[in-house]
Amino acid sequence: MPASRVNLYAAIGISFLLALVLSVYPLPMDWRWWRPEFVLVVAIYWVFFMPLTVSFSFLCALGLFQDLLEGVPFGQHSLGLVIVAYICILSYQRVRNFPLSRQAAWVFILVGIAQLVDNWVQGMAGRPLSGVQFLYPAFTSALIWPLCCGALNRWTHGFHH
């Protein structure tokens, strides 16, 4: 395997590892609803800009690991990640040419869909539902999209085709 391919997969692994750390980093209780969905935002980035590098099975395993890490019902993040990745695969050719503001709006919709799935799984597990608060992470994820996109673009500049 060429060194550039190894470097690409190392960059993908490091970006997801950093996203997982940020997803469990302690925050004050008042801010917990506002935590962006870092793992999902990074997954959206990789599917939009390098769609053949991250597989559905990898995202499913990553979601299961995130479930264990966060202590939520098993499969909750996997289902959301796979659904969002499928929508991204269907739309990446159009969306990656949008300006960052429209991409951020699309990220809001995608994370909102994943949050809706998470809320549904939580309800099925017998946990109380949160009302519209489940959309707060979609809002903050859309806000961090330009920063995340810019940072990953600079970091992975040599890998883009």
N, C-alpha and C positions, 0 to 999 in steps of 0.2 A: 504494500500500500504506500503511495507517495506520501512524503512528509507533509505536504500541504493538506492532504486528506486527514492525516492524524491530527494536525493542528486544528483543523475545523472541528473534528469530533471532540477534541480537548476543550475548545472554546464553547461548544454546545454544553458539554458536561459542567464546566465551570460556571456558565451562566445559569444553568438550572440549579446547581448547588447554592449559588449566591441567592437565587430566588427562594429556595427552600429555607435558607437561614432567615431571610427577611420575612418570610411568611409566619415564622414562630418567634421572631424577636419580640421581647416583652414591651408592651405599650401600656399606658395608663388605661384604666377601665373605660373612661369616657371616650377614648379614641378607638376602641377595639372595633367598632362598627365601620370605621373609616379606613381600615387597613386595605390598601390596594391588593388585588389578586396578582401578586408578583409572578407566580409560576405560570399562571394563565397568560399574562402579558408577554412573558418570554416565549411561551409556546406559540402565541399568535405571531410574534415577530419572526420566529424561525419558519413557520409555515408560510407566512406572507412572502418572505424574501429569499428563502431557500427551501422550497416545498418538498424536495425529495430527500432531505437530510434527516428528518425526524419522522419516525413511523408511528402508526396508531398503536402498535403493541408497546413501543417505548413509552408513549404518553399514558397508556393504560397502566403500565407498571409504575411510572412516575406518580400517577394519581393515587394508586394504592399505597405507595410509600408516604405520600403527603397525608393520606387518611390516617395512617399509623402515627405519623409525626404529630398531627393535630388532634388526634383522639376523636375523630368523627366517624359516623357509620361507614363501614368498609365498602368502598366502591363509589362513594359520593363524588370525590374529585375526579376519579377515572371517567365516570359517565359525563361529567361536564366538560372535561378536557377533550374527550373523543368527539362529542357532539360539536363543540366549537371548532376543533381541527377539521372536521368534515365540512362545516360551513366555510371555513377559511380556504380549504382546497377548492371548493366550488367557486370562490370569489377572488382568489388572490391575484389573478391577472389584471383584474379591474382595479381592485382596492390599492394595490401597491403603487399605482400611478396617481392616486388621489393626493392632494396636498395634505400635510400633517393634520390640519384641523378636521378635515373630513375623515381621515383615518382614525382620529381620536373619537369622533362620533360613532364610527363603525365599531371601534373597540368597546365603547360604552354599551352598544347593543349586544355584542358578543359576550361580554362579561355579564351583562344583565341576563342573558339566556342561561349562562352557566350558574348564576346565582339563583335563578328560578328553579333550575334542576336541583341545586343544593337544598333549597328551601323545601322542595317537594320530597326529597329523600329524608330530610329532617322530620317532616310531617309524617312520613310513612314509618319512621322509627319511633314515633310517639313523642317527639320533642315539641315544645311549644314553637309556633311560628312567630316571626318577628315583624309582621306587617310590612310596610314599605322600606324599613331599614335595610332590608337585604339588598337594595339597590345602591346604598352608599358606597360599597367597594367598586361598583361599576363606574360611579362618578370619579372617584379618586384614581382608578386605573386609567380612565380616559385622560385625566389630568397629567399623569406621569408618562403616558405613551410617548409624547415627543422627546422627553428626557431619555427614556429607555431606548427608544428607536435611535436617537442620535448617538448614545453611548455604544450600543451594539454595532451600529454602522461604522463608527470610528474603529472599534476594536477588531471587527471582522472585515475590514476594508479589502484585504487581499483575497478573501474567499468568494466574493460575489462573482457570479458568472456574467 
